[in-house]
Amino acid sequence: MTKVLAYGYWEAKDTDDDLEKEIKAKFKAGYPRDNILFQEPRRAILYQNGERLLDADLTKPDDLVHVLDLFFTYRPQAFDAWERAVEEFSSRMPELGEKFGKLVKAERAENPKYAAAFADFLQLCRASLNPNLAEPAVEEMIIQHLLTERIFRRIFKIGDFMQRNVIAVEIEKVIKALTARKFTRDDFTKPLDHFYVAIEQAADTITDFSEKQKFLNTVYERFFQGFCVKVADTHGIVYTPQPLVDFMVASVEHVLQTEFKSSLADKNVHILDPFTGTGNFIVNIMRRIPKAALSHKFREELHCNEVMLMPYYVASMNIEHAYYDATGKYEPFEGICLVDTFETAEKQQREFDIFNEANTERVKRQKAAPIKVIIANPPYNAWQLDENDNNKNRKHEEVDRWVSETYAAASTAQNKNALSDPYIKAIKWASVRIGEAGIVAYVTNNGFVTGIAADGVREELAKDFDLIYVLDLGGNVRKNPKLSGTTHNVFGIQVGVSINLFVRKAKSKR
């Protein structure tokens, strides 16, 4: 697991600085005292657990080695508890998931009120997200909500999120019916109490918002790896490392300035993350927008979609907390939709509500928006181990037709199965959605760069866009067994990765 907790802080000063005065000023400003090193070229002062532990003379090699050893080997007690709890949680999750699943099934059989609420929710999910959804997959969504709601509430301290979020309102109706008869939420989550406590204690040590994001993403990623293995496999639950997000957002800003004489903060630059995961791209963009422009951008020109319930919650809270962090005001983010992005392309899109009226209106507003920037980490897994899986990737007639009539038709390959990969569909969808001028920035499987079946993709991209930038990060462990997914791949996965910017400057050439 990637370490995302802050183990210490190092404050470096110049020889002209008065180190004692700097320490007093930093502590007055609220700097942590658990493990912090104040250093100027000849001297270092180490604080641990609120106490001054060492005043080192850095001109002496033994002092230098000693202070660095103390600083780098320090491990907060809460972090050890957190790591032990995460390991146990991950290993026990299949067993607990089965136990909770049996409990929910039993309640459906014995509790008419819950059975009716579940039936309504199942119909909503099938109509809104995927007509192939089986009952066990929807039961998993309910269990996810029960197991993770406490974590989100504690970390972000937005107490009324579940009462104000348009999707949470719907699932809360089901939860109330589920817990109305013979057990409470606390009864349901009691087996994981020690895990929650460890998370909460570790979360309480994190004050920086970006670190809080990394922390929550790690909790969430581990949750899915343990609890929803097949869902994680279908949707590619691997979240984008912050350095990649930084690079991609900065690259989009550079291209906007050089090619379009505009910026991410400008009015009428609508931005969409169609596969938002936990919302890191939108949050990164928000933190680059001047405060004077942020309110308009937040309310009118930032858009994102997510098709799974838990990341939708995380993204909503991430984005809303980023706005609160910047402005001091809490507002629900109305630019996020719980929807399958590919479904928005269907010509005969269903007219009934997508989850509820509020979410439907958000989808309609997004579809009417003149999107200038699409930025995302699309799903990447085209292959299912079992065609009978409840979670198998759904068909999307319109996007599949676009791929067939362009990428597949232009390909000279005999075997074109690779063109079924969702990331290929995502590229085609974006090339249509971006309109007459704009930027598509994706981090994807790099198979399309040189793959035989993707020759038609490359040919069509050259027609569709005026500028194409590809940063091939390599890391294809399957092709090169000497590589390691954990050390040679930016996501720690088996397939290679590339960052891609597709720029359309003029009227569409399609």
Beta strands, then each sheet from edge to edge (+ up, - down):
strand 1: 9-12
strand 2: 35-40
strand 3: 43-48
strand 4: 51-57
strand 5: 270-273
strand 6: 302-306
strand 7: 336-338
strand 8: 371-376
strand 9: 438-445
strand 10: 467-472
strand 11: 497-504
sheet 1: 1+ 2+ 3- 4+
sheet 2: 7+ 6+ 5+ 8+ 9+ 11- 10+
end
